[in-house]
Amino acid sequence: MLQHRPTIAAGDLVIVYEHFSAMKAIYVKPGQIFNNKFGAFPHKAMIGRRFGEKHASADGRGFVHLLPPTPELWTGALPHRTQILYIADISMICLQLELLPGARVIEAGTGSGSLSHALARSVGPTGCLYTYEFNEARAKQAKAEFAANQLAQVTSAHGDVCVEGWAYDGIEPASIDAVIFDLPQPWDAIARVAPFVRPGGRLCCFSPCIEQVARSIDVLPGHGFTAIETIEVLVKTHDVRAEPTYDPVAAIVAQSQQPRAPAAAAAAAPAAAPATAAGEPAESAADGAGATAQPADGDAAPDDDGQPPNKRQKPGGDAATSSQPVAAPAAAPLAAAPAAAAPASSGPPRLLTKPFDDMRGHTGFLLFCTKHVSAPA
């Protein structure tokens, strides 16, 4: 799995990439066909293609990408037998355990093997990963997958490291560089693994609940582990894009500077609307271009001075008594004026960022510590 050829051959593990959240792991076997919603993909047609190529379906209507296997892609495509660890926690574990090629690691809680593949890559062909799973059926499935993926540095076994009397057969004391426990009760396994960890070796416990972390912390100092710290890894993936900056003040100024229609056209609009026999004015000829029909006598709206148009004061001081409505000056039509584009600021574009819906929140707490080195007497 960690070493692959540039082209696909029969028997190779291939990650079929359909979508960033949809991947499938297949072993190429002539005569078989991979089917999905994009079409049918005969395995025979994959042989000889380069890893990473876009591969069209048999009918040519869809396509997938044929990717080389990596621990990250395997995590996204593997069959789930248990809840698994994802890249955020896996990367922190490999970093904090200070894994290098040639390291010797104990893992308890193999599960679906998501973390195991990343640990195997970190220690390389010269290292060794001892992984244990208490469920026999899951242990057998994991062992078969390690063999199929050509991870010779992985030794997989069935066993419960938390039971009284458990022994790590075939491992010498003080020879292990790092330990990772993904167990419901890691405090029960700490006492039995401590003699196998070398001075300066690292230990990690993955626990979903803080109460589990507290119980592990209680027992660690008594078995020679110090420098205890607890980490929670949270991931927030953002979609970032740039948009032109909109200046609302500049937009208002530009709107106020738009040219208006000539005054003669504005004065002609109310003159073209004589009153009807029922006392209601006809629709303005400018209706639909920004002007509105004048209200009837009984529905006249008050002007700025609070008086209806037919009760406006004459220049001599007497109120007008005519029942004919007095036309208010119509607003100058703006339809003929060219629309001003909203100006953009001369500054840098505005960045908009939105978290993806599938971002991951809390998965668990990672407890890390170091095997104590006693000072010489």
KETIGU-182732 format. One record per residue (C-alpha): residue number from 0; x, y, z. Coordinates in steps of 0.5 Angstrom, whole numbers, always signed. Example, Ala and Ser with C-alpha at 12.3 -4.5 7.8 and 13.67 -1.06 7.14 Angstrom:
# KETIGU-182732
NODE    i     px     py     pz
NODE    0    +25     -9    +16
NODE    1    +27     -2    +14
//
This chain:
# KETIGU-182732
NODE    i     px     py     pz
NODE    0     +0     +0     +0
NODE    1     +6     +5     +2
NODE    2    +10     +3     -5
NODE    3     +6     +3    -11
NODE    4     +7     +3    -19
NODE    5     +6     +9    -23
NODE    6     +1     +5    -27
NODE    7     -5     +0    -25
NODE    8     -4     -7    -25
NODE    9     -8    -13    -23
NODE   10     -9    -14    -16
NODE   11     -7     -7    -14
NODE   12    -11     -3     -9
NODE   13    -15     +3    -12
NODE   14    -18     +9     -9
NODE   15    -24    +10    -14
NODE   16    -26    +18    -12
NODE   17    -33    +20    -14
NODE   18    -33    +26    -10
NODE   19    -30    +29     -4
NODE   20    -34    +26     +1
NODE   21    -35    +19     -3
NODE   22    -29    +14     -4
NODE   23    -29     +7     -5
NODE   24    -23     +2     -4
NODE   25    -23     -4    -10
NODE   26    -18     -9    -11
NODE   27    -17     -9    -19
NODE   28    -19    -16    -21
NODE   29    -20    -17    -29
NODE   30    -27    -20    -30
NODE   31    -31    -15    -25
NODE   32    -34     -9    -26
NODE   33    -35     -3    -21
NODE   34    -42     +0    -21
NODE   35    -44     +7    -19
NODE   36    -49    +13    -20
NODE   37    -44    +15    -26
NODE   38    -44     +9    -30
NODE   39    -40     +2    -30
NODE   40    -33     +1    -30
NODE   41    -30     -5    -32
NODE   42    -24     -7    -28
NODE   43    -20     -9    -34
NODE   44    -21     -2    -37
NODE   45    -17     +0    -31
NODE   46    -11     -4    -32
NODE   47     -5     +0    -35
NODE   48     -8     +7    -33
NODE   49     -4    +11    -29
NODE   50     -6    +13    -22
NODE   51     -9    +19    -22
NODE   52    -12    +19    -28
NODE   53    -20    +21    -30
NODE   54    -23    +15    -32
NODE   55    -29    +15    -36
NODE   56    -35    +10    -35
NODE   57    -37     +4    -41
NODE   58    -42     +9    -44
NODE   59    -38    +15    -43
NODE   60    -43    +19    -39
NODE   61    -39    +19    -33
NODE   62    -33    +19    -30
NODE   63    -29    +18    -24
NODE   64    -21    +19    -21
NODE   65    -17    +13    -20
NODE   66    -12    +15    -14
NODE   67     -6    +11    -11
NODE   68     -8     +9     -4
NODE   69     -5    +13     +2
NODE   70     -7    +12     +9
NODE   71    -11    +19     +9
NODE   72    -15    +16     +3
NODE   73    -16     +9     +6
NODE   74    -19    +13    +12
NODE   75    -24    +16     +7
NODE   76    -26     +9     +4
NODE   77    -25     +4     +9
NODE   78    -31     -1    +11
NODE   79    -33     +1    +18
NODE   80    -33     -4    +23
NODE   81    -33     +1    +29
NODE   82    -33     +8    +30
NODE   83    -26    +11    +27
NODE   84    -21    +16    +28
NODE   85    -20    +21    +23
NODE   86    -14    +25    +20
NODE   87    -15    +31    +25
NODE   88    -14    +26    +31
NODE   89     -9    +22    +27
NODE   90     -4    +27    +25
NODE   91     -4    +30    +32
NODE   92     -2    +23    +35
NODE   93     +3    +21    +30
NODE   94     +6    +28    +31
NODE   95     +6    +28    +39
NODE   96     +8    +20    +39
NODE   97    +15    +23    +35
NODE   98    +14    +17    +31
NODE   99    +20    +16    +26
NODE  100    +22    +10    +21
NODE  101    +24     +4    +25
NODE  102    +20     +6    +31
NODE  103    +17     +0    +35
NODE  104     +9     +2    +37
NODE  105     +4     -2    +41
NODE  106     -3     +0    +39
NODE  107     -9     -3    +43
NODE  108    -16     -2    +40
NODE  109    -15     -4    +32
NODE  110    -22     -3    +31
NODE  111    -23     -1    +23
NODE  112    -15     +0    +22
NODE  113    -16     +7    +20
NODE  114    -10     +9    +25
NODE  115     -6     +3    +24
NODE  116     -5     +5    +17
NODE  117     -2    +12    +19
NODE  118     +2     +9    +24
NODE  119     +5     +3    +19
NODE  120     +7     +9    +14
NODE  121    +10    +13    +20
NODE  122    +15     +7    +22
NODE  123    +16     +5    +15
NODE  124    +18     -2    +13
NODE  125    +24     -2    +18
NODE  126    +19     -1    +24
NODE  127    +14     -5    +27
NODE  128     +7     -4    +30
NODE  129     +4     -9    +34
NODE  130     -4     -8    +34
NODE  131     -9    -12    +39
NODE  132    -17    -12    +38
NODE  133    -21    -15    +44
NODE  134    -26    -17    +39
NODE  135    -24    -24    +35
NODE  136    -28    -22    +29
NODE  137    -26    -15    +28
NODE  138    -19    -18    +29
NODE  139    -19    -23    +24
NODE  140    -22    -18    +19
NODE  141    -16    -13    +20
NODE  142    -11    -18    +20
NODE  143    -13    -20    +13
NODE  144    -14    -12    +11
NODE  145     -6    -11    +13
NODE  146     -4    -17     +9
NODE  147     -8    -15     +3
NODE  148     -5     -8     +3
NODE  149     +2    -11     +4
NODE  150     +3     -8    +11
NODE  151     +9    -13    +13
NODE  152    +11     -9    +19
NODE  153     +4    -10    +22
NODE  154     +3    -15    +27
NODE  155     -4    -16    +29
NODE  156     -7    -20    +34
NODE  157    -13    -22    +38
NODE  158    -13    -20    +45
NODE  159    -16    -16    +51
NODE  160    -10    -12    +54
NODE  161    -14    -10    +60
NODE  162    -15    -16    +63
NODE  163    -11    -19    +69
NODE  164     -5    -23    +67
NODE  165     -5    -20    +60
NODE  166     +3    -21    +57
NODE  167     +6    -18    +51
NODE  168     +9    -24    +48
NODE  169    +15    -23    +44
NODE  170    +16    -16    +46
NODE  171    +22    -15    +50
NODE  172    +22    -10    +56
NODE  173    +24     -3    +55
NODE  174    +24     -4    +47
NODE  175    +17     +0    +45
NODE  176    +18     +7    +43
NODE  177    +11     +9    +43
NODE  178     +4     +7    +46
NODE  179     -3     +9    +43
NODE  180     -9     +6    +47
NODE  181    -16     +7    +44
NODE  182    -20     +3    +49
NODE  183    -26     +5    +54
NODE  184    -22     +4    +60
NODE  185    -15     +5    +58
NODE  186    -13     +6    +66
NODE  187    -13     -2    +66
NODE  188     -8     -3    +61
NODE  189     -3     +3    +63
NODE  190     +0     -2    +69
NODE  191     +2     -8    +64
NODE  192     +5     -4    +58
NODE  193     +9     +1    +63
NODE  194    +15     -4    +63
NODE  195    +15     -5    +56
NODE  196    +16     +3    +54
NODE  197    +23     +5    +54
NODE  198    +25    +11    +58
NODE  199    +23    +17    +54
NODE  200    +18    +14    +50
NODE  201    +11    +17    +49
NODE  202     +4    +14    +51
NODE  203     -3    +17    +48
NODE  204    -10    +15    +51
NODE  205    -16    +17    +46
NODE  206    -22    +18    +50
NODE  207    -29    +21    +48
NODE  208    -31    +23    +55
NODE  209    -27    +28    +60
NODE  210    -28    +23    +66
NODE  211    -24    +17    +62
NODE  212    -18    +22    +62
NODE  213    -19    +24    +69
NODE  214    -18    +17    +71
NODE  215    -12    +15    +67
NODE  216     -9    +21    +70
NODE  217    -10    +19    +77
NODE  218     -6    +12    +75
NODE  219     +0    +15    +70
NODE  220     +5    +18    +75
NODE  221     +5    +12    +79
NODE  222     +7     +8    +73
NODE  223    +13    +13    +71
NODE  224     +9    +17    +67
NODE  225    +10    +25    +67
NODE  226     +9    +31    +63
NODE  227     +2    +29    +62
NODE  228     -2    +34    +58
NODE  229     -9    +33    +55
NODE  230    -11    +36    +48
NODE  231    -18    +37    +44
NODE  232    -17    +37    +36
NODE  233    -23    +41    +33
NODE  234    -23    +42    +25
NODE  235    -26    +48    +22
NODE  236    -26    +48    +14
NODE  237    -27    +54    +11
NODE  238    -30    +56     +4
NODE  239    -26    +63     +2
NODE  240    -28    +67     -4
NODE  241    -27    +75     -6
NODE  242    -32    +79     -8
NODE  243    -31    +87    -10
NODE  244    -32    +92     -4
NODE  245    -39    +96     -4
NODE  246    -39   +103     -2
NODE  247    -46   +105     +0
NODE  248    -44   +112     +1
NODE  249    -41   +113     -6
NODE  250    -47   +110     -9
NODE  251    -52   +115     -5
NODE  252    -47   +121     -8
NODE  253    -47   +118    -15
NODE  254    -55   +117    -15
NODE  255    -56   +124    -13
NODE  256    -52   +126    -19
NODE  257    -56   +123    -24
NODE  258    -58   +128    -29
NODE  259    -66   +129    -29
NODE  260    -71   +130    -35
NODE  261    -72   +138    -37
NODE  262    -77   +142    -33
NODE  263    -82   +143    -39
NODE  264    -83   +135    -40
NODE  265    -84   +135    -32
NODE  266    -89   +141    -33
NODE  267    -93   +138    -39
NODE  268    -94   +131    -35
NODE  269   -100   +134    -30
NODE  270   -103   +138    -35
NODE  271   -105   +132    -39
NODE  272   -109   +129    -34
NODE  273   -116   +133    -34
NODE  274   -121   +131    -29
NODE  275   -127   +126    -30
NODE  276   -134   +127    -30
NODE  277   -134   +123    -23
NODE  278   -129   +128    -20
NODE  279   -123   +123    -21
NODE  280   -117   +125    -25
NODE  281   -115   +121    -31
NODE  282   -109   +117    -30
NODE  283   -103   +121    -31
NODE  284    -99   +120    -38
NODE  285    -93   +119    -34
NODE  286    -96   +113    -30
NODE  287    -91   +107    -30
NODE  288    -85   +112    -31
NODE  289    -84   +114    -24
NODE  290    -91   +118    -23
NODE  291    -97   +117    -20
NODE  292   -104   +119    -21
NODE  293   -107   +125    -17
NODE  294   -112   +123    -11
NODE  295   -119   +124    -12
NODE  296   -122   +130     -8
NODE  297   -124   +126     -2
NODE  298   -118   +122     -1
NODE  299   -113   +128     -2
NODE  300   -107   +127     +2
NODE  301   -104   +133     +6
NODE  302    -98   +137     +3
NODE  303    -92   +138     +7
NODE  304    -96   +144    +11
NODE  305   -101   +139    +14
NODE  306   -107   +142     +9
NODE  307   -110   +138     +4
NODE  308   -109   +141     -3
NODE  309   -116   +144     -4
NODE  310   -116   +147     +3
NODE  311   -109   +151     +1
NODE  312   -109   +158     +4
NODE  313   -109   +163     -2
NODE  314   -104   +169     -2
NODE  315   -109   +173     +1
NODE  316   -110   +169     +7
NODE  317   -117   +166     +5
NODE  318   -118   +159     +4
NODE  319   -119   +156     -3
NODE  320   -127   +153     -3
NODE  321   -126   +150    -10
NODE  322   -128   +143    -10
NODE  323   -123   +142    -16
NODE  324   -117   +138    -14
NODE  325   -111   +142    -15
NODE  326   -105   +138    -18
NODE  327    -99   +138    -14
NODE  328    -93   +139    -18
NODE  329    -90   +132    -21
NODE  330    -84   +129    -19
NODE  331    -79   +129    -25
NODE  332    -79   +123    -29
NODE  333    -72   +119    -28
NODE  334    -73   +113    -33
NODE  335    -70   +117    -38
NODE  336    -64   +118    -34
NODE  337    -58   +113    -35
NODE  338    -57   +108    -29
NODE  339    -51   +109    -25
NODE  340    -47   +103    -23
NODE  341    -46   +102    -16
NODE  342    -38   +104    -15
NODE  343    -33    +99    -12
NODE  344    -28   +102     -7
NODE  345    -21   +103     -9
NODE  346    -19    +98     -3
NODE  347    -18    +91     -3
NODE  348    -23    +86     -5
NODE  349    -27    +84     +1
NODE  350    -26    +76     +3
NODE  351    -32    +72     +5
NODE  352    -31    +66     +9
NODE  353    -36    +60    +11
NODE  354    -35    +54    +15
NODE  355    -37    +48    +11
NODE  356    -43    +44    +13
NODE  357    -39    +37    +14
NODE  358    -34    +40    +19
NODE  359    -32    +36    +25
NODE  360    -33    +38    +32
NODE  361    -31    +34    +38
NODE  362    -29    +27    +37
NODE  363    -25    +26    +43
NODE  364    -19    +28    +48
NODE  365    -12    +26    +47
NODE  366     -8    +25    +53
NODE  367     +0    +25    +52
NODE  368     +5    +23    +57
NODE  369    +13    +21    +57
NODE  370    +16    +15    +61
NODE  371    +20    +18    +66
NODE  372    +27    +18    +66
NODE  373    +30    +17    +73
NODE  374    +36    +21    +75
NODE  375    +42    +17    +77
NODE  376    +43    +16    +85
//
